[in-house]
């Protein structure tokens, strides 16, 4: 409250004038915004080189395996863990019930070969 009162006491001749402190604060704020904008436009280092947006089919994966495919709470990581060929083979094994799982067999049977190719390109090691 005291701080607000101090700010409210503006003399008539100081209105519209800026001092060096106000000016440097404004410049610092603009500099921070500029840095933030530049960094937000830079590609994410953890994302795949080929695409910056996961394929639509990956939405189901990300719900359990995490937004970065990192896994957690007993759910394994899938991002950059296997080669494309191994990822594809694992998904096919799940779909054929040849690899034990709790839910991956049911999920993988819902993907087309094209979906699995897109998923393996997104999640596999470069």
N, CA, C and O atoms as a MOPAC input file, in Angstrom:
PM7 MOZYME 1SCF
protein

 N      0.82100 1    -1.18400 1     0.00000 1
 C      0.00000 1     0.00000 1     0.00000 1
 C      0.86600 1     1.24900 1     0.00000 1
 O      0.61700 1     2.17300 1    -0.77400 1
 N      1.89000 1     1.28900 1     0.86600 1
 C      2.77300 1     2.44100 1     0.94200 1
 C      3.43500 1     2.69600 1    -0.41300 1
 O      3.58200 1     3.84100 1    -0.83800 1
 N      3.83100 1     1.61100 1    -1.08300 1
 C      4.46600 1     1.71900 1    -2.39300 1
 C      3.53700 1     2.40100 1    -3.39900 1
 O      3.98200 1     3.22000 1    -4.20400 1
 N      2.25100 1     2.06300 1    -3.35000 1
 C      1.27500 1     2.65700 1    -4.25800 1
 C      1.10400 1     4.14400 1    -3.98200 1
 O      0.93800 1     4.93400 1    -4.91000 1
 N      1.14500 1     4.52200 1    -2.72400 1
 C      1.01700 1     5.93200 1    -2.37800 1
 C      2.19700 1     6.73200 1    -2.89700 1
 O      2.03400 1     7.84300 1    -3.40100 1
 N      3.38300 1     6.16300 1    -2.77200 1
 C      4.57600 1     6.85100 1    -3.25000 1
 C      4.48100 1     7.06400 1    -4.75200 1
 O      4.81000 1     8.14100 1    -5.25000 1
 N      4.03600 1     6.05300 1    -5.47000 1
 C      3.89400 1     6.17400 1    -6.92200 1
 C      2.81100 1     7.17500 1    -7.30600 1
 O      2.89800 1     7.80700 1    -8.35900 1
 N      1.80300 1     7.32300 1    -6.47200 1
 C      0.70300 1     8.23100 1    -6.77500 1
 C      1.11000 1     9.69300 1    -6.62900 1
 O      0.45200 1    10.57000 1    -7.18800 1
 N      2.16100 1     9.96700 1    -5.90300 1
 C      2.61400 1    11.33500 1    -5.68900 1
 C      3.48700 1    11.79400 1    -6.85000 1
 O      4.71300 1    11.81500 1    -6.74900 1
 N      2.86900 1    12.14200 1    -7.90400 1
 C      3.57600 1    12.59300 1    -9.09400 1
 C      3.35300 1    14.08500 1    -9.22800 1
 O      2.21500 1    14.55500 1    -9.21000 1
 N      4.41800 1    14.81600 1    -9.36000 1
 C      4.27400 1    16.26100 1    -9.52000 1
 C      3.93500 1    16.58100 1   -10.96000 1
 O      4.21300 1    15.79500 1   -11.86600 1
 N      3.34500 1    17.71500 1   -11.16100 1
 C      2.88800 1    18.10300 1   -12.48600 1
 C      4.03500 1    18.20300 1   -13.48000 1
 O      3.85700 1    17.87000 1   -14.65200 1
 N      5.20200 1    18.64900 1   -13.04700 1
 C      6.30400 1    18.79700 1   -13.98700 1
 C      7.03200 1    17.48300 1   -14.26000 1
 O      7.87500 1    17.43500 1   -15.15600 1
 N      6.73100 1    16.40300 1   -13.51000 1
 C      7.39400 1    15.11800 1   -13.80000 1
 C      6.56300 1    14.24600 1   -14.73300 1
 O      7.05400 1    13.22200 1   -15.20800 1
 N      5.32500 1    14.62300 1   -15.00600 1
 C      4.47300 1    13.82500 1   -15.89400 1
 C      5.04600 1    13.88900 1   -17.30900 1
 O      5.36300 1    14.96400 1   -17.81800 1
 N      5.16700 1    12.75000 1   -17.91300 1
 C      5.66900 1    12.67400 1   -19.27500 1
 C      7.18600 1    12.62500 1   -19.36800 1
 O      7.72900 1    12.40200 1   -20.45000 1
 N      7.86700 1    12.82700 1   -18.27500 1
 C      9.33100 1    12.75800 1   -18.29000 1
 C      9.76600 1    11.37300 1   -17.83000 1
 O      9.08000 1    10.73800 1   -17.02900 1
 N     10.88100 1    10.91500 1   -18.32500 1
 C     11.45100 1     9.65200 1   -17.87200 1
 C     12.83800 1     9.93400 1   -17.33800 1
 O     13.56000 1    10.79900 1   -17.83500 1
 N     13.18500 1     9.18700 1   -16.32400 1
 C     14.55300 1     9.31800 1   -15.82900 1
 C     15.37200 1     8.16400 1   -16.36400 1
 O     14.83400 1     7.29200 1   -17.04700 1
 N     16.64600 1     8.13700 1   -16.07400 1
 C     17.51700 1     7.09000 1   -16.61500 1
 C     17.11700 1     5.71200 1   -16.12700 1
 O     17.25000 1     4.73500 1   -16.86500 1
 N     16.63100 1     5.61200 1   -14.89800 1
 C     16.22000 1     4.31200 1   -14.36300 1
 C     15.03200 1     3.76800 1   -15.13700 1
 O     15.02000 1     2.59800 1   -15.52200 1
 N     14.01200 1     4.62800 1   -15.37200 1
 C     12.84200 1     4.18700 1   -16.13600 1
 C     13.23700 1     3.75700 1   -17.53900 1
 O     12.74300 1     2.75400 1   -18.05300 1
 N     14.12500 1     4.51500 1   -18.15200 1
 C     14.54900 1     4.22700 1   -19.51700 1
 C     15.28900 1     2.89300 1   -19.58000 1
 O     15.03000 1     2.08700 1   -20.47300 1
 N     16.20400 1     2.65400 1   -18.64600 1
 C     16.95500 1     1.40100 1   -18.67500 1
 C     16.06300 1     0.21200 1   -18.36500 1
 O     16.27500 1    -0.87200 1   -18.90800 1
 N     15.05700 1     0.39200 1   -17.49300 1
 C     14.12100 1    -0.69600 1   -17.21600 1
 C     13.33100 1    -1.04300 1   -18.46700 1
 O     13.11100 1    -2.21900 1   -18.75800 1
 N     12.90000 1    -0.02300 1   -19.21300 1
 C     12.18000 1    -0.26700 1   -20.45000 1
 C     13.03400 1    -0.97300 1   -21.48200 1
 O     12.56100 1    -1.88000 1   -22.16700 1
 N     14.28400 1    -0.56600 1   -21.59600 1
 C     15.19700 1    -1.21000 1   -22.54400 1
 C     15.46000 1    -2.65100 1   -22.13300 1
 O     15.51800 1    -3.53600 1   -22.98700 1
 N     15.62100 1    -2.90000 1   -20.82900 1
 C     15.84700 1    -4.26900 1   -20.35100 1
 C     14.63900 1    -5.14800 1   -20.63000 1
 O     14.78400 1    -6.31200 1   -21.00100 1
 N     13.45400 1    -4.59300 1   -20.45200 1
 C     12.24300 1    -5.36000 1   -20.72300 1
 C     12.14400 1    -5.70100 1   -22.20500 1
 O     11.82400 1    -6.83500 1   -22.56400 1
 N     12.41500 1    -4.73300 1   -23.05700 1
 C     12.38800 1    -4.98600 1   -24.50100 1
 C     13.43600 1    -6.01900 1   -24.88700 1
 O     13.17000 1    -6.89100 1   -25.71400 1
 N     14.61300 1    -5.92900 1   -24.30200 1
 C     15.68300 1    -6.88300 1   -24.59300 1
 C     15.25900 1    -8.29600 1   -24.19000 1
 O     15.49500 1    -9.25600 1   -24.92400 1
 N     14.63300 1    -8.41500 1   -23.02200 1
 C     14.16800 1    -9.73200 1   -22.55700 1
 C     13.10300 1   -10.30000 1   -23.49000 1
 O     13.12500 1   -11.48800 1   -23.81200 1
 N     12.17200 1    -9.45500 1   -23.92400 1
 C     11.13000 1    -9.91400 1   -24.84800 1
 C     11.73800 1   -10.36000 1   -26.17000 1
 O     11.32200 1   -11.36800 1   -26.74100 1
 N     12.71200 1    -9.61900 1   -26.65200 1
 C     13.36300 1    -9.97400 1   -27.90200 1
 C     14.06700 1   -11.32300 1   -27.78300 1
 O     13.96700 1   -12.16000 1   -28.68100 1
 N     14.77100 1   -11.53200 1   -26.68700 1
 C     15.44900 1   -12.81600 1   -26.46100 1
 C     14.43000 1   -13.93600 1   -26.39600 1
 O     14.63200 1   -14.99800 1   -26.98500 1
 N     13.33000 1   -13.70500 1   -25.68100 1
 C     12.28500 1   -14.71700 1   -25.56600 1
 C     11.70600 1   -15.08900 1   -26.93100 1
 O     11.49900 1   -16.26700 1   -27.22100 1
 N     11.45100 1   -14.09800 1   -27.75400 1
 C     10.89600 1   -14.34800 1   -29.08700 1
 C     11.88800 1   -15.13300 1   -29.93700 1
 O     11.50700 1   -16.09500 1   -30.60400 1
 N     13.14900 1   -14.73300 1   -29.91900 1
 C     14.17100 1   -15.42400 1   -30.71600 1
 C     14.30100 1   -16.87400 1   -30.26500 1
 O     14.36600 1   -17.77900 1   -31.09700 1
 N     14.34000 1   -17.09900 1   -28.94600 1
 C     14.46700 1   -18.46900 1   -28.45000 1
 C     13.24400 1   -19.31100 1   -28.76800 1
 O     13.36600 1   -20.51200 1   -29.01200 1
 N     12.07600 1   -18.70300 1   -28.77000 1
 C     10.87400 1   -19.48000 1   -29.07600 1
 C     10.80500 1   -19.86800 1   -30.54300 1
 O     10.14300 1   -20.84300 1   -30.90000 1
 N     11.47900 1   -19.11900 1   -31.38600 1
 C     11.48500 1   -19.44600 1   -32.81200 1
 C     12.57800 1   -20.43800 1   -33.18900 1
 O     12.53500 1   -21.02300 1   -34.27100 1
 N     13.55700 1   -20.63300 1   -32.30700 1
 C     14.65300 1   -21.56000 1   -32.57500 1
 C     14.13800 1   -22.99100 1   -32.48500 1
 O     13.27200 1   -23.28200 1   -31.65900 1
 N     14.65500 1   -23.88500 1   -33.31700 1
 C     14.21900 1   -25.27900 1   -33.23600 1
 C     14.60700 1   -25.88500 1   -31.89700 1
 O     15.63500 1   -25.53700 1   -31.31600 1
 N     13.78400 1   -26.77800 1   -31.42400 1
 C     14.04800 1   -27.44200 1   -30.14900 1
 C     15.12600 1   -28.48700 1   -30.36900 1
 O     15.01900 1   -29.32000 1   -31.26900 1
 N     16.16200 1   -28.44300 1   -29.54700 1
 C     17.29200 1   -29.34700 1   -29.71400 1
 C     16.89600 1   -30.80300 1   -29.51500 1
 O     17.47100 1   -31.68900 1   -30.14700 1
 N     15.92200 1   -31.06300 1   -28.64600 1
 C     15.52800 1   -32.44000 1   -28.37700 1
 C     14.61700 1   -33.01600 1   -29.45000 1
 O     14.43200 1   -34.23200 1   -29.50400 1
 N     14.04800 1   -32.18300 1   -30.29700 1
 C     13.12500 1   -32.64800 1   -31.32300 1
 C     13.85600 1   -33.25700 1   -32.49400 1
 O     15.04100 1   -32.98600 1   -32.68600 1
 N     13.18700 1   -34.06900 1   -33.27800 1
 C     13.82200 1   -34.69300 1   -34.42700 1
 C     14.17700 1   -33.66800 1   -35.50200 1
 O     13.54500 1   -32.61900 1   -35.62600 1
 N     15.19200 1   -34.00100 1   -36.26100 1
 C     15.66800 1   -33.07700 1   -37.29300 1
 C     14.68200 1   -32.97100 1   -38.45000 1
 O     14.52800 1   -31.89800 1   -39.03400 1
 N     14.01900 1   -34.06300 1   -38.78500 1
 C     13.17100 1   -34.08000 1   -39.96400 1
 C     11.87200 1   -33.28700 1   -39.78500 1
 O     11.38900 1   -32.67400 1   -40.73700 1
 N     11.31400 1   -33.29300 1   -38.59100 1
 C     10.04600 1   -32.62000 1   -38.36500 1
 C     10.01000 1   -32.05500 1   -36.95400 1
 O     10.58500 1   -32.63000 1   -36.03000 1
 N      9.33800 1   -30.93700 1   -36.79600 1
 C      9.25200 1   -30.31500 1   -35.48600 1
 C      7.91200 1   -30.58800 1   -34.80400 1
 O      7.73600 1   -30.23700 1   -33.63700 1
 N      6.99100 1   -31.19200 1   -35.49200 1
 C      5.68500 1   -31.50100 1   -34.93100 1
 C      5.47100 1   -32.99900 1   -35.04200 1
 O      5.66000 1   -33.57000 1   -36.11600 1
 N      5.07900 1   -33.64600 1   -33.95100 1
 C      4.87700 1   -35.09600 1   -34.03800 1
 C      3.73400 1   -35.43600 1   -34.98000 1
 O      2.80900 1   -34.64200 1   -35.15100 1
 N      3.79600 1   -36.61200 1   -35.59200 1
 C      2.68000 1   -37.02800 1   -36.44400 1
 C      1.42600 1   -37.19500 1   -35.59500 1
 O      1.51500 1   -37.43400 1   -34.39100 1
 N      0.27500 1   -37.07200 1   -36.21200 1
 C     -0.99700 1   -37.18100 1   -35.50300 1
 C     -1.07400 1   -38.50100 1   -34.73800 1
 O     -1.59300 1   -38.53700 1   -33.62200 1
 N     -0.57300 1   -39.56500 1   -35.31300 1
 C     -0.61800 1   -40.87900 1   -34.66500 1
 C      0.12800 1   -40.88800 1   -33.33800 1
 O     -0.15000 1   -41.73500 1   -32.49000 1
 N      1.06800 1   -39.96900 1   -33.13500 1
 C      1.85800 1   -39.92800 1   -31.90000 1
 C      1.07700 1   -39.39300 1   -30.71000 1
 O      1.51600 1   -39.54100 1   -29.57000 1
 N     -0.06500 1   -38.78000 1   -30.95300 1
 C     -0.83400 1   -38.23000 1   -29.83900 1
 C     -1.16100 1   -39.28800 1   -28.79200 1
 O     -1.10200 1   -39.01700 1   -27.59300 1
 N     -1.50200 1   -40.47700 1   -29.23600 1
 C     -1.78100 1   -41.55900 1   -28.29600 1
 C     -0.54300 1   -41.97200 1   -27.51300 1
 O     -0.64300 1   -42.30200 1   -26.33100 1
 N      0.61000 1   -41.95700 1   -28.14700 1
 C      1.86700 1   -42.33100 1   -27.48400 1
 C      2.22100 1   -41.33400 1   -26.38700 1
 O      2.63900 1   -41.70600 1   -25.29000 1
 N      2.04300 1   -40.07700 1   -26.70900 1
 C      2.46700 1   -39.00400 1   -25.80800 1
 C      1.64900 1   -38.96300 1   -24.52600 1
 O      2.12600 1   -38.48200 1   -23.49800 1
 N      0.43500 1   -39.46000 1   -24.58000 1
 C     -0.39300 1   -39.46200 1   -23.37800 1
 C      0.21200 1   -40.34200 1   -22.28400 1
 O      0.15400 1   -39.98000 1   -21.10900 1
 N      0.78500 1   -41.47600 1   -22.63800 1
 C      1.37100 1   -42.38100 1   -21.64200 1
 C      2.88400 1   -42.22000 1   -21.52000 1
 O      3.42500 1   -42.21100 1   -20.41400 1
 N      3.56500 1   -42.09400 1   -22.65800 1
 C      5.02500 1   -42.05600 1   -22.66400 1
 C      5.58700 1   -40.65700 1   -22.40400 1
 O      6.80300 1   -40.49100 1   -22.31700 1
 N      4.72500 1   -39.65500 1   -22.28000 1
 C      5.15900 1   -38.29200 1   -21.98700 1
 C      5.29500 1   -37.46400 1   -23.24600 1
 O      5.47000 1   -38.00300 1   -24.33900 1
 N      5.21300 1   -36.15300 1   -23.09300 1
 C      5.23100 1   -35.25900 1   -24.24600 1
 C      6.54700 1   -35.29800 1   -25.00900 1
 O      6.59600 1   -34.92500 1   -26.18100 1
 N      7.60900 1   -35.74500 1   -24.35800 1
 C      8.89800 1   -35.88600 1   -25.03900 1
 C      9.28000 1   -37.34700 1   -25.21600 1
 O     10.42200 1   -37.65400 1   -25.55900 1
 N      8.33400 1   -38.25000 1   -24.98500 1
 C      8.61400 1   -39.67800 1   -25.11700 1
 C      9.56700 1   -40.19300 1   -24.06100 1
 O     10.20400 1   -41.23000 1   -24.25100 1
 N      9.67600 1   -39.47300 1   -22.93700 1
 C     10.66100 1   -39.78900 1   -21.91000 1
 C     10.23800 1   -40.94100 1   -20.99800 1
 O     11.08200 1   -41.51000 1   -20.30500 1
 N      8.96500 1   -41.29300 1   -20.98300 1
 C      8.49300 1   -42.34900 1   -20.10300 1
 C      8.51400 1   -41.90800 1   -18.65000 1
 O      9.19100 1   -40.94100 1   -18.29900 1
 N      7.76900 1   -42.61800 1   -17.79700 1
 C      7.73300 1   -42.32900 1   -16.35700 1
 C      6.82500 1   -43.34000 1   -15.67700 1
 O      5.95800 1   -43.94600 1   -16.30700 1
 N      7.03900 1   -43.50700 1   -14.39200 1
 C      6.17800 1   -44.37500 1   -13.56900 1
 C      6.01300 1   -45.77600 1   -14.15900 1
 O      4.89700 1   -46.29000 1   -14.23200 1
 N      7.09100 1   -46.38000 1   -14.56900 1
 C      7.05000 1   -47.73000 1   -15.10900 1
 C      6.77400 1   -47.82200 1   -16.59900 1
 O      6.86800 1   -48.90700 1   -17.17400 1
 N      6.43900 1   -46.71900 1   -17.23000 1
 C      6.20500 1   -46.70100 1   -18.67600 1
 C      7.54100 1   -46.35900 1   -19.32900 1
 O      8.14000 1   -45.33400 1   -19.00400 1
 N      8.01500 1   -47.19900 1   -20.24000 1
 C      9.35500 1   -46.97800 1   -20.79800 1
 C      9.46000 1   -45.76300 1   -21.70900 1
 O      8.48700 1   -45.33400 1   -22.32900 1
 N     10.66200 1   -45.22700 1   -21.76700 1
 C     10.95700 1   -44.14000 1   -22.71400 1
 C     10.92200 1   -44.71300 1   -24.12700 1
 O     11.30700 1   -45.86100 1   -24.35300 1
 N     10.46000 1   -43.90600 1   -25.07000 1
 C     10.43600 1   -44.34600 1   -26.46600 1
 C     11.19400 1   -43.39600 1   -27.37900 1
 O     11.47800 1   -43.74300 1   -28.52600 1
 N     11.52500 1   -42.21200 1   -26.89700 1
 C     12.21600 1   -41.22700 1   -27.73200 1
 C     13.70100 1   -41.55000 1   -27.79500 1
 O     14.38500 1   -41.58800 1   -26.77200 1
 N     14.19100 1   -41.78200 1   -29.01000 1
 C     15.62100 1   -41.99000 1   -29.27200 1
 C     16.19300 1   -43.21800 1   -28.56300 1
 O     17.37300 1   -43.24100 1   -28.21300 1
 N     15.35400 1   -44.23900 1   -28.35200 1
 C     15.80900 1   -45.45500 1   -27.67900 1
 C     16.15200 1   -46.54500 1   -28.69000 1
 O     17.11600 1   -47.28400 1   -28.48700 1
 N     15.39700 1   -46.65900 1   -29.75600 1
 C     15.58800 1   -47.70200 1   -30.75800 1
 C     15.82700 1   -47.09100 1   -32.13900 1
 O     15.51500 1   -45.92800 1   -32.39500 1
 N     16.39400 1   -47.92600 1   -33.01900 1
 C     16.50900 1   -47.51800 1   -34.42200 1
 C     15.11100 1   -47.57400 1   -35.04400 1
 O     14.18400 1   -48.12200 1   -34.44600 1
 N     14.96100 1   -47.00700 1   -36.24200 1
 C     13.66100 1   -47.07000 1   -36.92500 1
 C     13.23700 1   -48.50700 1   -37.16500 1
 O     12.07500 1   -48.85800 1   -36.96100 1
 N     14.17400 1   -49.33900 1   -37.59800 1
 C     13.84100 1   -50.74300 1   -37.88200 1
 C     13.39600 1   -51.45600 1   -36.60600 1
 O     12.42300 1   -52.20900 1   -36.62500 1
 N     14.10500 1   -51.22300 1   -35.49500 1
 C     13.74300 1   -51.87200 1   -34.23200 1
 C     12.40600 1   -51.36200 1   -33.70400 1
 O     11.60300 1   -52.13800 1   -33.18300 1
 N     12.16700 1   -50.05800 1   -33.83800 1
 C     10.89200 1   -49.49100 1   -33.39200 1
 C      9.74400 1   -50.12100 1   -34.18400 1
 O      8.73700 1   -50.53500 1   -33.60800 1
 N      9.90400 1   -50.19000 1   -35.50600 1
 C      8.87900 1   -50.78400 1   -36.36900 1
 C      8.65300 1   -52.25300 1   -35.99900 1
 O      7.51300 1   -52.70500 1   -35.89200 1
 N      9.74100 1   -52.98700 1   -35.80800 1
 C      9.62400 1   -54.40900 1   -35.45500 1
 C      8.91700 1   -54.58200 1   -34.11200 1
 O      8.08700 1   -55.47700 1   -33.95700 1
 N      9.24000 1   -53.73600 1   -33.15300 1
 C      8.60100 1   -53.81700 1   -31.83100 1
 C      7.10500 1   -53.55800 1   -31.94200 1
 O      6.30600 1   -54.26800 1   -31.33100 1
 N      6.72200 1   -52.54900 1   -32.71600 1
 C      5.29800 1   -52.25400 1   -32.88400 1
 C      4.57400 1   -53.42300 1   -33.55500 1
 O      3.44400 1   -53.74900 1   -33.19200 1
 N      5.22200 1   -54.04300 1   -34.52500 1
 C      4.60500 1   -55.20000 1   -35.21200 1
 C      4.47600 1   -56.38200 1   -34.25300 1
 O      3.47600 1   -57.09900 1   -34.28500 1
 N      5.48900 1   -56.59100 1   -33.39400 1
 C      5.41300 1   -57.66700 1   -32.40000 1
 C      4.26100 1   -57.43500 1   -31.42600 1
 O      3.54100 1   -58.36700 1   -31.06800 1
 N      4.09500 1   -56.17900 1   -30.99900 1
 C      2.95300 1   -55.85900 1   -30.14100 1
 C      1.64300 1   -56.18300 1   -30.85400 1
 O      0.75700 1   -56.80800 1   -30.27300 1
 N      1.52100 1   -55.76100 1   -32.10700 1
 C      0.28100 1   -55.95100 1   -32.87300 1
 C     -0.04300 1   -57.42200 1   -33.06600 1
 O     -1.21300 1   -57.80100 1   -33.13100 1
 N      0.99400 1   -58.25600 1   -33.15800 1
 C      0.79400 1   -59.70100 1   -33.37400 1
 C      0.73400 1   -60.47700 1   -32.05700 1
 O      0.71800 1   -61.70800 1   -32.06000 1
 N      0.70100 1   -59.75400 1   -30.93000 1
 C      0.70200 1   -60.37300 1   -29.59200 1
 C      1.90500 1   -61.27700 1   -29.36500 1
 O      1.80800 1   -62.26300 1   -28.63500 1
 N      3.03500 1   -60.95500 1   -29.98200 1
 C      4.26300 1   -61.73200 1   -29.81700 1
 C      5.21800 1   -61.06900 1   -28.81900 1
 O      6.26400 1   -61.62700 1   -28.49000 1
 N      4.85500 1   -59.88900 1   -28.34700 1
 C      5.64100 1   -59.19400 1   -27.32300 1
 C      4.67600 1   -58.86700 1   -26.18700 1
 O      3.65300 1   -58.21800 1   -26.40400 1
 N      5.00500 1   -59.32000 1   -24.96900 1
 C      4.09800 1   -59.07200 1   -23.84200 1
 C      3.90000 1   -57.57900 1   -23.57400 1
 O      4.83700 1   -56.78400 1   -23.65100 1
 N      2.67000 1   -57.22800 1   -23.26000 1
 C      2.35100 1   -55.83800 1   -22.92300 1
 C      1.02900 1   -55.80100 1   -22.18200 1
 O      0.27900 1   -56.77700 1   -22.15800 1
 N      0.76200 1   -54.66600 1   -21.58400 1
 C     -0.53900 1   -54.48700 1   -20.94800 1
 C     -1.53700 1   -53.90000 1   -21.93600 1
 O     -2.68100 1   -54.34900 1   -22.00800 1
 N     -1.11100 1   -52.90500 1   -22.69200 1
 C     -2.04100 1   -52.23000 1   -23.59600 1
 C     -1.48100 1   -52.03200 1   -25.00400 1
 O     -2.23900 1   -51.76500 1   -25.93600 1
 N     -0.17700 1   -52.15900 1   -25.16700 1
 C      0.44000 1   -51.86000 1   -26.46200 1
 C     -0.04500 1   -52.76900 1   -27.58500 1
 O     -0.08700 1   -52.33700 1   -28.73700 1
 N     -0.40600 1   -53.99500 1   -27.29200 1
 C     -0.94700 1   -54.88000 1   -28.32800 1
 C     -2.20800 1   -54.29900 1   -28.93700 1
 O     -2.36400 1   -54.26100 1   -30.15800 1
 N     -3.10700 1   -53.84700 1   -28.07300 1
 C     -4.36100 1   -53.27000 1   -28.55500 1
 C     -4.11900 1   -51.95900 1   -29.28700 1
 O     -4.72700 1   -51.69700 1   -30.32500 1
 N     -3.22700 1   -51.13600 1   -28.74100 1
 C     -2.95600 1   -49.84100 1   -29.36700 1
 C     -2.29300 1   -50.02400 1   -30.72400 1
 O     -2.70200 1   -49.39900 1   -31.70200 1
 N     -1.27800 1   -50.87100 1   -30.79500 1
 C     -0.51600 1   -51.01800 1   -32.04200 1
 C     -1.36000 1   -51.60200 1   -33.16900 1
 O     -1.10300 1   -51.31300 1   -34.33800 1
 N     -2.36100 1   -52.41600 1   -32.84600 1
 C     -3.23600 1   -52.95400 1   -33.88600 1
 C     -4.08900 1   -51.86400 1   -34.53400 1
 O     -4.64100 1   -52.07300 1   -35.61400 1
 N     -4.20200 1   -50.71100 1   -33.88800 1
 C     -4.97500 1   -49.61600 1   -34.45100 1
 C     -4.19500 1   -48.75800 1   -35.44000 1
 O     -4.76800 1   -47.88200 1   -36.08800 1
 N     -2.89300 1   -49.00200 1   -35.56200 1
 C     -2.06500 1   -48.20400 1   -36.47000 1
 C     -1.90400 1   -48.88200 1   -37.82000 1
 O     -1.77900 1   -50.10500 1   -37.89300 1
 N     -1.90500 1   -48.10100 1   -38.87700 1
 C     -1.60200 1   -48.62300 1   -40.21600 1
 C     -0.08600 1   -48.72100 1   -40.35500 1
 O      0.65400 1   -48.21000 1   -39.51300 1
 N      0.37100 1   -49.37400 1   -41.41300 1
 C      1.81200 1   -49.44500 1   -41.67500 1
 C      2.38500 1   -48.03700 1   -41.87600 1
 O      3.51300 1   -47.75600 1   -41.47100 1
 N      1.60100 1   -47.16300 1   -42.50200 1
 C      2.04800 1   -45.77800 1   -42.69500 1
 C      2.18400 1   -45.05800 1   -41.35000 1
 O      3.14100 1   -44.31300 1   -41.13700 1
 N      1.22500 1   -45.28300 1   -40.44200 1
 C      1.30700 1   -44.68600 1   -39.09800 1
 C      2.57800 1   -45.13900 1   -38.39000 1
 O      3.29600 1   -44.32800 1   -37.80500 1
 N      2.84900 1   -46.42900 1   -38.44700 1
 C      4.02900 1   -46.97500 1   -37.77000 1
 C      5.30600 1   -46.40900 1   -38.38100 1
 O      6.26500 1   -46.12600 1   -37.66300 1
 N      5.32400 1   -46.24200 1   -39.70100 1
 C      6.50000 1   -45.64200 1   -40.35400 1
 C      6.70200 1   -44.20700 1   -39.86300 1
 O      7.83300 1   -43.80200 1   -39.59400 1
 N      5.62000 1   -43.43500 1   -39.74400 1
 C      5.71800 1   -42.06200 1   -39.24200 1
 C      6.17200 1   -42.03800 1   -37.78600 1
 O      6.99500 1   -41.20800 1   -37.40100 1
 N      5.62900 1   -42.95400 1   -36.97500 1
 C      6.01700 1   -43.02100 1   -35.56800 1
 C      7.48200 1   -43.38700 1   -35.41900 1
 O      8.19100 1   -42.80500 1   -34.59800 1
 N      7.93900 1   -44.34700 1   -36.20900 1
 C      9.34100 1   -44.76500 1   -36.09600 1
 C     10.27500 1   -43.62900 1   -36.56200 1
 O     11.35800 1   -43.44700 1   -36.00600 1
 N      9.85400 1   -42.88300 1   -37.56600 1
 C     10.67100 1   -41.74200 1   -38.01400 1
 C     10.73100 1   -40.67300 1   -36.92200 1
 O     11.75800 1   -40.01200 1   -36.76600 1
 N      9.65800 1   -40.49700 1   -36.17500 1
 C      9.61000 1   -39.47900 1   -35.12200 1
 C     10.36500 1   -39.91400 1   -33.86400 1
 O     11.16900 1   -39.15500 1   -33.32300 1
 N     10.10400 1   -41.13100 1   -33.40600 1
 C     10.63600 1   -41.56400 1   -32.10700 1
 C     12.01100 1   -42.22400 1   -32.15600 1
 O     12.72100 1   -42.22500 1   -31.15100 1
 N     12.40200 1   -42.78200 1   -33.29300 1
 C     13.63300 1   -43.57200 1   -33.35000 1
 C     14.89000 1   -42.72000 1   -33.25800 1
 O     14.86400 1   -41.50300 1   -33.44000 1
 N     16.00200 1   -43.41500 1   -32.96400 1
 C     17.30800 1   -42.74500 1   -32.95200 1
 C     17.59900 1   -42.18200 1   -34.33400 1
 O     17.21700 1   -42.78200 1   -35.33900 1
 N     18.26900 1   -41.04400 1   -34.39800 1
 C     18.61200 1   -40.49000 1   -35.72200 1
 C     19.62600 1   -41.34700 1   -36.46200 1
 O     20.01300 1   -41.01600 1   -37.58300 1

